[in-house]
Amino acid sequence: MTRPFFSVGEYTTPSLTFAEDLEVYRAAGVDGIGIDVGLKVTDRAAALEQFRESGLRAAFCFGSTPAVLPLPLLPGTEDPGLRVEEICAGLDYLARFDPVCCILVTGPYGALEPARAERLVVEGLGRIAARAAELDLTVAIEPMHRTLGPEWSFVSTIPAAIDLLDRVGSPNLGMLFDVWHLWDSPDVRRHVVEHAARFSGVQVNDWRDPTRSWCDRVLPGEGAADVVGLLEALGEGGFEGWFELEVFSDDGTFEHDFSDSLWRWDPAELVRIGREKFLAAWELAGRPGGTRPDAGRRG
């Protein structure tokens, strides 16, 4: 059975530096790293050099401005037009990593009328996609769990994300599927099969049952999300791209201090076991073999 390409997002190991992330991920045998420029990159030139020396592929990457509309929980520019300019400028740096895709969320409606907010996002994404095309980049919109709408995104289902992509109409725009955010959305397996070819990537994790907060995720196969069934649906829908482990597990960094937080584990063990859990689910899903997607950097 063909092994899929697998990366780890930096939020999975918040106690490590960027250089340590690269070292730990490479030692664990993963193929790539999901980079959040605003999280750990303090010296941009040094980070780029460290990354290039690591041999890892840049997978799903966030710039310093992650949303078109303002985010209540993150300080930043309030004007959506200026935020779009910041996002476009940030793509210039991200392009140097040659990522699988650059991730954005819409942001919430906030005080705006929904129609006005959606129009601003469609217009903004059009500008962002045009700049990304000049840099040979793919941009992916990440729907968020419906409970996080007021803080992060007015898009919480696959159909809503696909509708947004269609309204923009740019061929280099896709969608990021995150198991934790979408596993319990209506008719999710049917929508995965129907739209999997539009996915730029898949983030894997699982939903603790009962869950205690948005920052209380577990490793693939250890929760209620039916990761195996979703992998089956992704295969049926023709998804052949990258998978990335992203696990938030609060140790007091955010609102809660969970005694069983995965962030308390040794980071190397967490990455190793997380990879093993994903591959076990992959095998249970009976995913067919085939040609792995190209991991190499474009020339």
Secondary structure as GFF3:
##gff-version 3
##sequence-region A 1 299
A	DSSP	beta_strand	6	9	.	.	.	ID=ss1
A	DSSP	three_ten_helix	10	12	.	.	.	ID=ss2
A	DSSP	alpha_helix	18	27	.	.	.	ID=ss3
A	DSSP	beta_strand	32	34	.	.	.	ID=ss4
A	DSSP	alpha_helix	37	40	.	.	.	ID=ss5
A	DSSP	alpha_helix	44	54	.	.	.	ID=ss6
A	DSSP	beta_strand	57	58	.	.	.	ID=ss7
A	DSSP	beta_strand	60	61	.	.	.	ID=ss8
A	DSSP	alpha_helix	80	94	.	.	.	ID=ss9
A	DSSP	three_ten_helix	95	97	.	.	.	ID=ss10
A	DSSP	beta_strand	101	104	.	.	.	ID=ss11
A	DSSP	alpha_helix	114	134	.	.	.	ID=ss12
A	DSSP	beta_strand	139	141	.	.	.	ID=ss13
A	DSSP	three_ten_helix	146	148	.	.	.	ID=ss14
A	DSSP	alpha_helix	158	168	.	.	.	ID=ss15
A	DSSP	beta_strand	173	178	.	.	.	ID=ss16
A	DSSP	alpha_helix	179	182	.	.	.	ID=ss17
A	DSSP	alpha_helix	188	195	.	.	.	ID=ss18
A	DSSP	three_ten_helix	196	198	.	.	.	ID=ss19
A	DSSP	beta_strand	199	204	.	.	.	ID=ss20
A	DSSP	beta_strand	206	207	.	.	.	ID=ss21
A	DSSP	beta_strand	217	218	.	.	.	ID=ss22
A	DSSP	alpha_helix	227	237	.	.	.	ID=ss23
A	DSSP	beta_strand	243	245	.	.	.	ID=ss24
A	DSSP	three_ten_helix	262	264	.	.	.	ID=ss25
A	DSSP	alpha_helix	267	284	.	.	.	ID=ss26
###
